[in-house]
């Protein structure tokens, strides 16, 4: 684990984009990170759709359950400087 990348215990659901948004602190700077429902479904091996569940609660629960694996992937992307046009790290 890279000690210069920290992940505060904060996350939120963006219903418009259908993603979980969470911060990473990289050498004191905040980087917005996002993970899509599709990517969360890959971690949990179950369908995540509004038709099958309370999508916000389920997405946040899956994020919490797989948080360390997600953070590990984000860490690798940050180290590779794989940011989108807005400077975010996005797992799709």
Backbone torsions as a table, in degrees:
resi	resn	phi	psi	omega
1	UNK	NA	131.8	179.6
2	UNK	-79.2	119.3	-176.6
3	UNK	-73.2	-14.7	179.1
4	UNK	-87.0	-2.3	175.9
5	UNK	-116.4	117.7	-178.9
6	UNK	-117.9	146.4	178.4
7	UNK	-120.9	102.6	175.5
8	UNK	-62.9	155.1	-179.4
9	UNK	-81.3	63.4	-179.5
10	UNK	-131.3	136.5	174.3
11	UNK	-157.9	153.8	-178.1
12	UNK	-147.5	155.6	178.3
13	UNK	-97.4	127.2	175.1
14	UNK	-103.0	100.0	-174.8
15	UNK	-67.6	-29.7	179.1
16	UNK	-65.9	-41.6	-179.2
17	UNK	-95.2	-11.7	-177.5
18	UNK	58.9	48.5	178.3
19	UNK	-135.4	156.6	169.1
20	UNK	-92.2	130.1	-179.4
21	UNK	-109.7	133.2	179.5
22	UNK	-149.3	152.6	-177.3
23	UNK	-94.4	155.7	166.6
24	UNK	-127.9	141.5	175.8
25	UNK	-106.5	116.9	-177.2
26	UNK	-114.4	107.7	-178.1
27	UNK	49.1	44.4	176.9
28	UNK	88.4	-12.7	179.6
29	UNK	-97.4	140.6	177.5
30	UNK	-83.8	133.8	175.9
31	UNK	-121.7	126.7	177.3
32	UNK	-77.9	133.3	178.2
33	UNK	-121.1	146.2	-178.0
34	UNK	-137.9	143.7	174.5
35	UNK	-133.8	131.1	-175.9
36	UNK	-79.8	163.3	175.3
37	UNK	-59.6	-40.4	-179.2
38	UNK	-60.2	-42.7	-179.8
39	UNK	-69.6	-39.6	175.8
40	UNK	-61.0	-39.2	179.3
41	UNK	-63.2	-35.1	177.0
42	UNK	-64.4	-38.8	177.9
43	UNK	-66.0	-43.2	-173.2
44	UNK	-89.4	-13.5	-178.1
45	UNK	60.3	32.9	175.0
46	UNK	-143.4	153.9	-179.6
47	UNK	-69.5	136.6	176.5
48	UNK	-122.0	95.6	178.2
49	UNK	-135.8	158.0	179.8
50	UNK	-62.5	-26.5	-179.5
51	UNK	-73.3	-26.7	-174.9
52	UNK	-98.1	-12.8	-175.7
53	UNK	-169.6	173.3	168.5
54	UNK	-72.6	98.0	-166.8
55	UNK	-60.5	-40.8	-179.5
56	UNK	-62.6	-50.6	-178.8
57	UNK	-62.7	-42.5	-178.5
58	UNK	-67.9	-43.4	-180.0
59	UNK	-61.3	-43.9	179.6
60	UNK	-67.7	-35.4	177.8
61	UNK	-67.0	-42.8	178.1
62	UNK	-65.3	-42.4	177.3
63	UNK	-57.1	-47.1	-179.0
64	UNK	-62.6	-41.3	-178.4
65	UNK	-65.4	-37.1	-176.2
66	UNK	-108.6	18.6	-174.6
67	UNK	-50.6	-47.5	-175.5
68	UNK	-66.6	-37.9	177.3
69	UNK	-66.3	-41.6	178.8
70	UNK	-64.2	-46.1	179.8
71	UNK	-62.0	-35.7	178.3
72	UNK	-64.0	-42.5	177.3
73	UNK	-64.4	-43.3	179.7
74	UNK	-63.3	-40.9	178.3
75	UNK	-57.2	-45.2	179.2
76	UNK	-62.1	-41.5	179.6
77	UNK	-66.0	-39.0	177.7
78	UNK	-64.3	-44.5	179.4
79	UNK	-62.6	-31.0	177.8
80	UNK	-86.5	0.1	-177.7
81	UNK	56.1	43.4	179.3
82	UNK	-93.1	77.3	-179.6
83	UNK	-105.4	153.3	174.1
84	UNK	-82.5	-173.6	-176.2
85	UNK	-61.7	-26.8	179.9
86	UNK	-92.6	5.8	-179.9
87	UNK	81.1	18.1	-178.7
88	UNK	-99.3	161.6	170.0
89	UNK	-105.1	124.4	-175.6
90	UNK	-125.1	125.0	173.6
91	UNK	-102.7	112.4	-177.4
92	UNK	-105.5	NA	NA
